[in-house]
């Protein structure tokens, strides 16, 4: 359901009611997004709170021709990454581990045969090391290319690819163990 | 396992996560909005949101300042007209009334307990009736000791009222047991004494005139009782704190008529140069502020405690050049796998094995880039304000002032953005910052503190507040409202006294 432009206008004028309506509209999906980047719900709620502060402060710069959802999502992702950076949680191995050299040592996870609850999938992704987690999220959920990820995190494309492979391998292990 | 199988499994894994979490929604706890609301409130308070008060409020401020000044002026009009010496005579005395038998409003009696202060010996049990005052005490003493001189001086006092305070002492009591009794009229700023006849006492009496210094009425003493019939007994005891030597020595004001006591308001002209850094709050959602710097020449015409001030100043203001640059650039938007060949392994399950190659897909992607340059603006400012000095002493002056400020944009320097995109093509450069208004009008208020560090030279420090009656920018798309600023004006001022030097 699209957001009423009147709510955005109200937020620009710093109307608290409009801010609350914007919060209500985006809080639930954005919390899920934040949870994918954080270790637990509490951390995710902190990121959500800081993200909305930035949204309310910067909403006058939002260009109404664009998508408010994309804009909000972008701010939340940046906030999550910045929080991880501030806590020095993103430690990415800069040794380029190229896909060509990468041979997974685990078996596959057949999504067709095994059914996983969303909570289990979320727990698996939250358990990822932060570096893997950010690359995996940006690639899988946000549709970033490795080049974009490399620019965003200031790493090489090959590093991004190797982090993604390791993340997938980690997740395979994690999901397989949950079913045992 | 071959690479193809891995790729397929990767895709399956990615789809598993997308389908499980892609549309997931999790309701945050209620405390999140509470904390968010509290944080927003604190943020707004920190950005001086009092500017959101009704506009009429800002119009009232200068009027209130002027009205306060008028009230203060009227309330202090008398002290303005009286010279400082008066403070050291009657008005500075602490008078304690004690119960008496027949209080007569026209007569006061005072006892000087310490002979050292008035020169009357306790051995003589001197009890001096006097109205109040300090300089007169010495006179009373003189009157008691040298009556002949007193008469002479009281005659002089009749002809020269200015000297009444110290010399208008008239002997009213006969010499009984070596006592001296004198009477004198009482005036503001003068002293006279009255006393009953006691052994060894010195007594003077006086009728009370309030605020006048008319010629004294010489009352003939009763030759038998030594009393003049008007003051047979002490009527009212007044304990006067011992006067200081300074107050005894202080000369009496020469002006004695009510008209002459009211001095004309002092007039002077002050000239000064100042510099003022200002923090300008734009009152938009971002809560940003910028710095302005003003160098001004000021002139101030003083009339008593009031003054009117004007001058001219040059203000340097900067702003961020806000441009949005749209450009196209070839960029990777994804990849796909192309199958070069496949084979079926006979010994296996019969599934085909693919040899694939990843192909990256590039496309022209439109980006938006915000580019910031620094714009510079110069304003000519002309203020007009009125002020009132709350404190005005030898070294310090504290004043409040309020008025109007007109600003004219005399010079603009807005550099164009320079932008280079490798392998890209600029589509559009849109200016997002608004044009500045040529004219602006604002309200100003300030509290100035001045310190005199040399003859006629003052150092000024003045916290100032300015509120612009209109937005600085012509375009209000950024949500800018009327900005306001807080600054600190510092400068050096020189006073030209061309009438009635006040210092």
Interface residues (C-beta under 8 A of the other chain):
Chain A: X11 X12 X13 X14 X16 X19 X20 X23 X27 X28 X29 X31 X32 X35 X36 X41 X45 X48 X49 X52 X53 X56 X57 X58 X59 X60 X61 X63 X104 X108 X109 X110 X111 X112 X116 X117 X118 X121 X122 X125 X136 X140 X141 X143 X145 X146 X147 X148 X168 X171 X172
Chain B: X5 X6 X9 X10 X12 X13 X14 X15 X16 X17 X18 X20 X21 X22 X24 X25 X26 X27 X28 X29 X31 X32 X33 X35 X36 X37 X39 X40 X43 X44 X284 X285 X286 X287 X324 X331 X332 X333 X334 X335 X478 X479
